[in-house]
Amino acid sequence: MSNTIDITSQTFKSEVVESDVPVIVDFWAQWCGPCKKLGPVLDEIAAEYDGKIKVAKVDVDTERTLAAMFQVMSIPSVMIYSGGSKVDEFTGNLPKKQIISKVEAVL
């Protein structure tokens, strides 16, 4: 079982800010080609690090308020939270190995 969840503006605080484990927040959309490539990579990472991290996905089309709050201008946009604070971020696709390096840095 992977540790991937969909979040909304109502669940962001409880699932991300108050999380006991680091959280990768993926801002994406159904129509976004690069998002479709990154999504499965993040799912794999969530499964490989199950219990140590979680991946939270935000659909920018349905959660426009949340995307605006974080000034997401292009997607995929990924933010990594640890201890309730954003500690890293990137836009676009990165190789899985680089994403894992970012994850390892917060574990």
N, CA, C and O atoms as a MOPAC input file, in Angstrom:
PM7 MOZYME 1SCF
protein

 N      0.83800 1    -1.18700 1     0.00000 1
 C      0.00000 1     0.00000 1     0.00000 1
 C      0.87700 1     1.24400 1     0.00000 1
 O      1.82600 1     1.34300 1     0.77900 1
 N      0.56000 1     2.18400 1    -0.86900 1
 C      1.36500 1     3.40300 1    -0.91600 1
 C      0.80400 1     4.43900 1     0.04400 1
 O     -0.30500 1     4.30800 1     0.56200 1
 N      1.58400 1     5.44100 1     0.25700 1
 C      1.21800 1     6.51500 1     1.16700 1
 C      0.85900 1     7.75900 1     0.36500 1
 O      1.33600 1     8.85100 1     0.67700 1
 N      0.02100 1     7.61300 1    -0.66800 1
 C     -0.38000 1     8.71700 1    -1.53400 1
 C     -1.81800 1     9.09900 1    -1.21600 1
 O     -2.70500 1     8.24700 1    -1.16700 1
 N     -2.03500 1    10.40000 1    -0.99900 1
 C     -3.37600 1    10.87900 1    -0.67000 1
 C     -3.70500 1    12.10600 1    -1.50600 1
 O     -2.80700 1    12.82100 1    -1.95100 1
 N     -4.97900 1    12.34500 1    -1.71700 1
 C     -5.44400 1    13.57900 1    -2.35000 1
 C     -5.80700 1    14.53600 1    -1.22900 1
 O     -6.47100 1    14.15600 1    -0.26500 1
 N     -5.36400 1    15.79100 1    -1.36200 1
 C     -5.69300 1    16.75900 1    -0.31800 1
 C     -6.42200 1    17.96000 1    -0.89200 1
 O     -6.34500 1    18.25700 1    -2.08400 1
 N     -7.13000 1    18.63500 1    -0.00800 1
 C     -7.89600 1    19.83000 1    -0.34700 1
 C     -7.48700 1    20.94300 1     0.60900 1
 O     -6.68700 1    20.73400 1     1.52100 1
 N     -8.03600 1    22.10800 1     0.39100 1
 C     -7.73500 1    23.21300 1     1.30700 1
 C     -8.22600 1    22.88800 1     2.71800 1
 O     -7.67800 1    23.39800 1     3.69500 1
 N     -9.25800 1    22.04000 1     2.83400 1
 C     -9.77200 1    21.66100 1     4.14500 1
 C     -8.86700 1    20.65500 1     4.85900 1
 O     -8.82600 1    20.62900 1     6.08900 1
 N     -8.14900 1    19.83500 1     4.11000 1
 C     -7.32300 1    18.79600 1     4.72800 1
 C     -5.83000 1    19.11500 1     4.71600 1
 O     -5.03800 1    18.35800 1     5.27700 1
 N     -5.43500 1    20.21900 1     4.08900 1
 C     -4.00500 1    20.53500 1     3.96900 1
 C     -3.31800 1    20.61100 1     5.32800 1
 O     -2.25900 1    20.01400 1     5.52100 1
 N     -3.90500 1    21.33200 1     6.25700 1
 C     -3.26100 1    21.50300 1     7.56200 1
 C     -3.07600 1    20.16200 1     8.26700 1
 O     -1.98200 1    19.85600 1     8.74100 1
 N     -4.13500 1    19.36500 1     8.33800 1
 C     -4.03900 1    18.09900 1     9.07600 1
 C     -3.14400 1    17.08000 1     8.37200 1
 O     -2.44900 1    16.31300 1     9.03700 1
 N     -3.15100 1    17.06200 1     7.05100 1
 C     -2.38600 1    16.04800 1     6.31300 1
 C     -0.94100 1    16.45300 1     6.03900 1
 O     -0.07400 1    15.59300 1     5.88800 1
 N     -0.67900 1    17.76500 1     5.97300 1
 C      0.67000 1    18.22600 1     5.62000 1
 C      1.35200 1    18.91200 1     6.79700 1
 O      2.38900 1    18.44800 1     7.27200 1
 N      0.78400 1    19.99700 1     7.26300 1
 C      1.41700 1    20.79200 1     8.31900 1
 C      1.54800 1    19.99400 1     9.61300 1
 O      2.57400 1    20.07700 1    10.28800 1
 N      0.52500 1    19.22800 1     9.96200 1
 C      0.53500 1    18.48100 1    11.21900 1
 C      1.01900 1    17.03700 1    11.06200 1
 O      0.89400 1    16.24100 1    11.99200 1
 N      1.56500 1    16.69800 1     9.90700 1
 C      2.01900 1    15.33000 1     9.65700 1
 C      3.22900 1    14.97200 1    10.51100 1
 O      4.11400 1    15.79700 1    10.73800 1
 N      3.25200 1    13.73000 1    10.97900 1
 C      4.38900 1    13.22100 1    11.75400 1
 C      5.56500 1    12.83100 1    10.86800 1
 O      6.68300 1    12.66000 1    11.35500 1
 N      5.31700 1    12.69100 1     9.56600 1
 C      6.37100 1    12.32200 1     8.61900 1
 C      6.47000 1    13.40100 1     7.54200 1
 O      5.50600 1    14.13200 1     7.31400 1
 N      7.62000 1    13.50900 1     6.87800 1
 C      7.73300 1    14.47700 1     5.78200 1
 C      6.68800 1    14.20200 1     4.69700 1
 O      6.27300 1    13.06200 1     4.49000 1
 N      6.27500 1    15.26900 1     4.01200 1
 C      5.23700 1    15.16500 1     2.98900 1
 C      5.71900 1    15.81200 1     1.69500 1
 O      6.20900 1    16.94100 1     1.69500 1
 N      5.57300 1    15.08100 1     0.59600 1
 C      5.80700 1    15.63200 1    -0.73600 1
 C      4.44500 1    16.08200 1    -1.23800 1
 O      3.53400 1    15.26400 1    -1.36700 1
 N      4.29100 1    17.37700 1    -1.52600 1
 C      3.02600 1    17.91300 1    -2.02000 1
 C      3.17000 1    18.15500 1    -3.52000 1
 O      3.98800 1    18.96900 1    -3.94800 1
 N      2.37800 1    17.44800 1    -4.30900 1
 C      2.42900 1    17.50600 1    -5.76700 1
 C      1.21900 1    18.27500 1    -6.28900 1
 O      0.09100 1    17.78700 1    -6.21600 1
 N      1.45400 1    19.48300 1    -6.81900 1
 C      0.40300 1    20.26900 1    -7.46100 1
 C      0.37700 1    19.85100 1    -8.92700 1
 O      1.38500 1    19.97100 1    -9.62400 1
 N     -0.77100 1    19.35800 1    -9.40300 1
 C     -0.86800 1    18.77100 1   -10.73500 1
 C     -2.24000 1    19.04400 1   -11.34000 1
 O     -3.10600 1    19.63200 1   -10.69200 1
 N     -2.43500 1    18.61100 1   -12.59200 1
 C     -3.74100 1    18.68900 1   -13.26000 1
 C     -3.86200 1    17.52400 1   -14.23800 1
 O     -2.86200 1    17.01100 1   -14.74000 1
 N     -5.09800 1    17.11900 1   -14.49800 1
 C     -5.37500 1    15.99600 1   -15.41200 1
 C     -4.81200 1    16.23600 1   -16.81200 1
 O     -4.31700 1    15.30700 1   -17.45000 1
 N     -4.88600 1    17.48300 1   -17.29200 1
 C     -4.49800 1    17.81600 1   -18.66000 1
 C     -2.99600 1    18.04100 1   -18.83000 1
 O     -2.53900 1    18.26600 1   -19.95000 1
 N     -2.22900 1    17.98600 1   -17.76200 1
 C     -0.79900 1    18.31400 1   -17.77000 1
 C      0.04100 1    17.08700 1   -18.13200 1
 O      0.12400 1    16.13700 1   -17.35400 1
 N      0.66300 1    17.10800 1   -19.31500 1
 C      1.50300 1    15.99800 1   -19.76100 1
 C      2.64700 1    15.67500 1   -18.81200 1
 O      2.80200 1    14.51900 1   -18.41900 1
 N      3.46600 1    16.67900 1   -18.42700 1
 C      4.56000 1    16.39900 1   -17.49400 1
 C      4.06300 1    15.84900 1   -16.15000 1
 O      4.75100 1    15.05000 1   -15.51300 1
 N      2.87700 1    16.27500 1   -15.72400 1
 C      2.30900 1    15.77200 1   -14.46100 1
 C      2.03200 1    14.27600 1   -14.55900 1
 O      2.21600 1    13.53400 1   -13.59400 1
 N      1.58400 1    13.84400 1   -15.74400 1
 C      1.27600 1    12.42700 1   -15.94300 1
 C      2.53600 1    11.57000 1   -15.88400 1
 O      2.47300 1    10.38700 1   -15.55000 1
 N      3.68000 1    12.16800 1   -16.21000 1
 C      4.95200 1    11.44000 1   -16.12000 1
 C      5.47900 1    11.43200 1   -14.69000 1
 O      6.02600 1    10.42800 1   -14.23500 1
 N      5.31800 1    12.54500 1   -13.98000 1
 C      5.83500 1    12.65100 1   -12.61800 1
 C      4.98600 1    11.86400 1   -11.62100 1
 O      5.52200 1    11.28000 1   -10.67900 1
 N      3.68200 1    11.84300 1   -11.81800 1
 C      2.77400 1    11.18000 1   -10.88200 1
 C      3.17200 1     9.75600 1   -10.53200 1
 O      3.27800 1     9.43000 1    -9.34900 1
 N      3.39600 1     8.89000 1   -11.52800 1
 C      3.78700 1     7.50900 1   -11.21900 1
 C      5.12900 1     7.41100 1   -10.48400 1
 O      5.32000 1     6.51500 1    -9.66300 1
 N      6.05100 1     8.32100 1   -10.77400 1
 C      7.34600 1     8.32900 1   -10.07400 1
 C      7.12100 1     8.63000 1    -8.59300 1
 O      7.70100 1     7.97600 1    -7.72600 1
 N      6.27800 1     9.62300 1    -8.30900 1
 C      5.98300 1     9.95900 1    -6.91400 1
 C      5.23700 1     8.81900 1    -6.22500 1
 O      5.44300 1     8.56800 1    -5.03700 1
 N      4.36600 1     8.12800 1    -6.97100 1
 C      3.66900 1     6.96600 1    -6.40700 1
 C      4.66700 1     5.87600 1    -6.01600 1
 O      4.53400 1     5.25100 1    -4.96400 1
 N      5.66800 1     5.65200 1    -6.87400 1
 C      6.70400 1     4.65200 1    -6.57200 1
 C      7.47900 1     5.04000 1    -5.31600 1
 O      7.73700 1     4.20500 1    -4.44900 1
 N      7.84700 1     6.31900 1    -5.23100 1
 C      8.59400 1     6.79200 1    -4.06000 1
 C      7.74600 1     6.63700 1    -2.80300 1
 O      8.25000 1     6.23000 1    -1.75600 1
 N      6.45600 1     6.96300 1    -2.90600 1
 C      5.56100 1     6.81000 1    -1.75500 1
 C      5.52200 1     5.36000 1    -1.29600 1
 O      5.52000 1     5.08700 1    -0.09600 1
 N      5.49000 1     4.43100 1    -2.24500 1
 C      5.45200 1     3.00800 1    -1.89100 1
 C      6.77900 1     2.55600 1    -1.28500 1
 O      6.80100 1     1.80600 1    -0.30900 1
 N      7.88200 1     3.01900 1    -1.86900 1
 C      9.20500 1     2.61800 1    -1.38100 1
 C      9.50100 1     3.16900 1     0.01600 1
 O     10.22200 1     2.54600 1     0.79600 1
 N      8.94500 1     4.33200 1     0.32300 1
 C      9.19200 1     4.97600 1     1.61400 1
 C      7.94800 1     4.95500 1     2.49300 1
 O      7.77800 1     5.81100 1     3.36000 1
 N      7.08100 1     3.97700 1     2.26600 1
 C      5.82800 1     3.86700 1     3.01600 1
 C      6.09700 1     3.87800 1     4.51900 1
 O      6.91600 1     3.10800 1     5.02200 1
 N      5.40200 1     4.75400 1     5.21700 1
 C      5.58600 1     4.87900 1     6.65900 1
 C      6.63200 1     5.90700 1     7.04300 1
 O      6.66300 1     6.37000 1     8.18300 1
 N      7.50000 1     6.27000 1     6.08600 1
 C      8.54700 1     7.26100 1     6.35800 1
 C      8.21000 1     8.62200 1     5.77400 1
 O      8.61600 1     9.65300 1     6.31100 1
 N      7.46300 1     8.62600 1     4.66400 1
 C      6.99000 1     9.86300 1     4.03600 1
 C      5.58200 1     9.60800 1     3.51500 1
 O      5.10600 1     8.47300 1     3.49400 1
 N      4.93000 1    10.67600 1     3.09800 1
 C      3.70400 1    10.50400 1     2.33300 1
 C      3.71200 1    11.50000 1     1.18900 1
 O      4.37200 1    12.53800 1     1.24400 1
 N      2.96700 1    11.16100 1     0.15900 1
 C      2.82700 1    12.02100 1    -1.00600 1
 C      1.39100 1    12.52100 1    -1.02300 1
 O      0.44400 1    11.73400 1    -1.00500 1
 N      1.24400 1    13.84200 1    -1.05800 1
 C     -0.07000 1    14.47600 1    -1.08200 1
 C     -0.24800 1    15.15400 1    -2.43500 1
 O      0.59700 1    15.94500 1    -2.85300 1
 N     -1.33600 1    14.84600 1    -3.11100 1
 C     -1.57600 1    15.39200 1    -4.44200 1
 C     -2.68900 1    16.43300 1    -4.38800 1
 O     -3.73500 1    16.23400 1    -3.76900 1
 N     -2.42000 1    17.55600 1    -5.06700 1
 C     -3.38500 1    18.64900 1    -5.12700 1
 C     -3.73000 1    18.89700 1    -6.59000 1
 O     -2.87000 1    19.30900 1    -7.36900 1
 N     -4.98100 1    18.65100 1    -6.97000 1
 C     -5.45200 1    18.93900 1    -8.32500 1
 C     -5.72600 1    20.44300 1    -8.40000 1
 O     -6.65900 1    20.94200 1    -7.77000 1
 N     -4.90600 1    21.15900 1    -9.17500 1
 C     -5.02000 1    22.62300 1    -9.20900 1
 C     -6.32300 1    23.09600 1    -9.84200 1
 O     -6.74200 1    24.22900 1    -9.60300 1
 N     -6.97100 1    22.25800 1   -10.64300 1
 C     -8.24200 1    22.65600 1   -11.24300 1
 C     -9.38100 1    22.63800 1   -10.23300 1
 O    -10.29500 1    23.45900 1   -10.31800 1
 N     -9.34000 1    21.72000 1    -9.28400 1
 C    -10.39900 1    21.66100 1    -8.27900 1
 C    -10.02200 1    22.40200 1    -7.00300 1
 O    -10.89500 1    22.77500 1    -6.21800 1
 N     -8.73600 1    22.61500 1    -6.79500 1
 C     -8.25400 1    23.29600 1    -5.58200 1
 C     -7.51400 1    24.58500 1    -5.94100 1
 O     -6.35600 1    24.77900 1    -5.57100 1
 N     -8.20500 1    25.45400 1    -6.66500 1
 C     -7.59100 1    26.71100 1    -7.12300 1
 C     -7.16900 1    27.60900 1    -5.96700 1
 O     -6.14800 1    28.29100 1    -6.05500 1
 N     -7.93700 1    27.61700 1    -4.89500 1
 C     -7.59700 1    28.44700 1    -3.73500 1
 C     -6.27200 1    28.00200 1    -3.13100 1
 O     -5.42800 1    28.83200 1    -2.79400 1
 N     -6.09300 1    26.70700 1    -2.99700 1
 C     -4.85300 1    26.17000 1    -2.43400 1
 C     -3.66900 1    26.46400 1    -3.35900 1
 O     -2.59600 1    26.84700 1    -2.89300 1
 N     -3.86500 1    26.28700 1    -4.65600 1
 C     -2.79600 1    26.58200 1    -5.61800 1
 C     -2.43200 1    28.06500 1    -5.57100 1
 O     -1.25300 1    28.41500 1    -5.63400 1
 N     -3.42400 1    28.93000 1    -5.46300 1
 C     -3.15800 1    30.37100 1    -5.38500 1
 C     -2.44900 1    30.73200 1    -4.08800 1
 O     -1.55900 1    31.58200 1    -4.08300 1
 N     -2.83500 1    30.09700 1    -2.99400 1
 C     -2.22200 1    30.37300 1    -1.69900 1
 C     -0.71500 1    30.10000 1    -1.73800 1
 O      0.06800 1    30.80000 1    -1.09600 1
 N     -0.32300 1    29.08000 1    -2.49700 1
 C      1.09100 1    28.71500 1    -2.59000 1
 C      1.75000 1    29.26000 1    -3.85400 1
 O      2.86900 1    28.88000 1    -4.19800 1
 N      1.04600 1    30.14900 1    -4.53500 1
 C      1.55100 1    30.83300 1    -5.72600 1
 C      2.08600 1    29.85600 1    -6.77000 1
 O      3.15300 1    30.06700 1    -7.34700 1
 N      1.33700 1    28.79800 1    -6.99900 1
 C      1.70800 1    27.82000 1    -8.01100 1
 C      1.38900 1    28.42300 1    -9.37500 1
 O      0.22700 1    28.64200 1    -9.71700 1
 N      2.44100 1    28.68800 1   -10.14600 1
 C      2.28200 1    29.31500 1   -11.45400 1
 C      2.42200 1    28.31600 1   -12.60000 1
 O      1.85600 1    28.52000 1   -13.67400 1
 N      3.16900 1    27.24600 1   -12.37900 1
 C      3.30100 1    26.21300 1   -13.40000 1
 C      3.31000 1    24.85300 1   -12.71400 1
 O      3.65500 1    24.72500 1   -11.53900 1
 N      2.92400 1    23.85300 1   -13.48000 1
 C      2.83200 1    22.50800 1   -12.92300 1
 C      3.56900 1    21.52700 1   -13.82400 1
 O      3.70800 1    21.78000 1   -15.02100 1
 N      4.03700 1    20.42600 1   -13.28100 1
 C      3.94600 1    20.05500 1   -11.87600 1
 C      4.83500 1    20.93200 1   -11.00100 1
 O      5.95500 1    21.28200 1   -11.37100 1
 N      4.31500 1    21.26700 1    -9.85400 1
 C      5.05000 1    22.02300 1    -8.84600 1
 C      5.03000 1    21.17800 1    -7.57800 1
 O      3.96800 1    20.78300 1    -7.09800 1
 N      6.21000 1    20.90900 1    -7.04600 1
 C      6.32500 1    19.99100 1    -5.91500 1
 C      6.98400 1    20.69200 1    -4.73900 1
 O      8.02100 1    21.33800 1    -4.89000 1
 N      6.38200 1    20.56100 1    -3.58100 1
 C      6.92000 1    21.13700 1    -2.34600 1
 C      7.11200 1    20.01200 1    -1.33800 1
 O      6.28500 1    19.10700 1    -1.23100 1
 N      8.20900 1    20.08300 1    -0.60600 1
 C      8.48400 1    19.07400 1     0.41400 1
 C      8.39300 1    19.73900 1     1.77900 1
 O      9.06500 1    20.73400 1     2.05200 1
 N      7.54600 1    19.16600 1     2.63000 1
 C      7.33300 1    19.68000 1     3.98000 1
 C      7.90600 1    18.71000 1     4.99800 1
 O      7.81200 1    17.49300 1     4.84500 1
 N      8.49800 1    19.27300 1     6.03500 1
 C      8.98300 1    18.47500 1     7.15300 1
 C      8.80300 1    19.30100 1     8.41500 1
 O      9.18400 1    20.47100 1     8.45300 1
 N      8.23000 1    18.70800 1     9.43900 1
 C      8.00100 1    19.42700 1    10.68100 1
 C      7.06300 1    20.60800 1    10.53000 1
 O      7.14900 1    21.57300 1    11.28900 1
 N      6.16300 1    20.53900 1     9.54900 1
 C      5.17800 1    21.59100 1     9.34400 1
 C      5.63200 1    22.74300 1     8.47900 1
 O      4.85500 1    23.66400 1     8.22800 1
 N      6.88100 1    22.72000 1     8.01300 1
 C      7.41500 1    23.81900 1     7.19600 1
 C      7.89900 1    23.30700 1     5.84600 1
 O      8.34800 1    22.16800 1     5.71600 1
 N      7.79600 1    24.18000 1     4.84200 1
 C      8.32900 1    23.83900 1     3.52400 1
 C      9.84700 1    23.88300 1     3.59500 1
 O     10.42200 1    24.88800 1     4.01200 1
 N     10.50000 1    22.79600 1     3.19000 1
 C     11.96000 1    22.71300 1     3.26500 1
 C     12.61400 1    22.61300 1     1.89300 1
 O     13.82700 1    22.78600 1     1.77200 1
 N     11.82500 1    22.33500 1     0.86000 1
 C     12.37700 1    22.21700 1    -0.48800 1
 C     11.22700 1    22.32100 1    -1.47900 1
 O     10.06400 1    22.13500 1    -1.12000 1
 N     11.56500 1    22.62000 1    -2.72800 1
 C     10.55700 1    22.65200 1    -3.77900 1
 C     11.22800 1    22.56200 1    -5.13700 1
 O     12.40800 1    22.88200 1    -5.28600 1
 N     10.46000 1    22.12200 1    -6.12400 1
 C     10.93000 1    22.13500 1    -7.50700 1
 C      9.72600 1    22.17900 1    -8.43400 1
 O      8.61900 1    21.78700 1    -8.06500 1
 N      9.96700 1    22.66400 1    -9.64500 1
 C      8.92700 1    22.73800 1   -10.66100 1
 C      9.37700 1    21.90700 1   -11.85100 1
 O     10.54800 1    21.93600 1   -12.23100 1
 N      8.45100 1    21.17100 1   -12.43300 1
 C      8.78300 1    20.31800 1   -13.56600 1
 C      9.19300 1    18.93500 1   -13.10000 1
 O      9.09000 1    18.59000 1   -11.92300 1
 N      9.65900 1    18.15600 1   -14.06000 1
 C     10.06600 1    16.78600 1   -13.75000 1
 C     11.53000 1    16.72300 1   -13.37300 1
 O     12.37100 1    17.37600 1   -13.99000 1
 N     11.82500 1    15.94800 1   -12.37300 1
 C     13.20000 1    15.62400 1   -12.00300 1
 C     13.34300 1    14.11200 1   -12.10000 1
 O     12.36000 1    13.38900 1   -11.94100 1
 N     14.54800 1    13.62700 1   -12.35600 1
 C     14.74900 1    12.18000 1   -12.32000 1
 C     14.44300 1    11.64300 1   -10.91800 1
 O     14.64200 1    12.32800 1    -9.91500 1
 N     13.96000 1    10.41400 1   -10.87600 1
 C     13.59600 1     9.78400 1    -9.60600 1
 C     14.74200 1     9.85300 1    -8.60600 1
 O     14.51800 1    10.09900 1    -7.42100 1
 N     15.96200 1     9.63900 1    -9.07400 1
 C     17.13100 1     9.64400 1    -8.19600 1
 C     17.28500 1    10.99900 1    -7.48600 1
 O     17.62500 1    11.04600 1    -6.30300 1
 N     17.03600 1    12.09500 1    -8.21000 1
 C     17.14200 1    13.42900 1    -7.60000 1
 C     16.04000 1    13.66200 1    -6.57300 1
 O     16.27900 1    14.26200 1    -5.52500 1
 N     14.84900 1    13.19300 1    -6.87200 1
 C     13.74100 1    13.34600 1    -5.92300 1
 C     14.04400 1    12.54700 1    -4.66000 1
 O     13.80000 1    13.01600 1    -3.54800 1
 N     14.57500 1    11.33800 1    -4.83400 1
 C     14.93400 1    10.51500 1    -3.67600 1
 C     16.00000 1    11.21400 1    -2.83600 1
 O     15.95700 1    11.14200 1    -1.60800 1
 N     16.94800 1    11.88600 1    -3.47300 1
 C     17.96800 1    12.63900 1    -2.72300 1
 C     17.31900 1    13.71400 1    -1.86200 1
 O     17.72600 1    13.93600 1    -0.72200 1
 N     16.30600 1    14.37900 1    -2.41500 1
 C     15.59000 1    15.40800 1    -1.66100 1
 C     14.83600 1    14.78300 1    -0.48400 1
 O     14.79400 1    15.34900 1     0.60800 1
 N     14.24500 1    13.61900 1    -0.71800 1
 C     13.53000 1    12.90400 1     0.34400 1
 C     14.50500 1    12.47500 1     1.43800 1
 O     14.25100 1    12.68300 1     2.62500 1
 N     15.61300 1    11.88100 1     1.03200 1
 C     16.60900 1    11.40900 1     2.00400 1
 C     17.12800 1    12.55500 1     2.87200 1
 O     17.45600 1    12.35600 1     4.04200 1
 N     17.20100 1    13.74800 1     2.29600 1
 C     17.71500 1    14.90600 1     3.03300 1
 C     16.81400 1    15.31000 1     4.19800 1
 O     17.27300 1    15.95400 1     5.14200 1
 N     15.53200 1    14.93400 1     4.13800 1
 C     14.60700 1    15.32700 1     5.21300 1
 C     14.25700 1    14.17900 1     6.15300 1
 O     13.50600 1    14.36700 1     7.11000 1
 N     14.79200 1    13.00400 1     5.88800 1
 C     14.50600 1    11.86200 1     6.76800 1
 C     15.46000 1    11.82400 1     7.94200 1
 O     15.36700 1    10.93100 1     8.78400 1

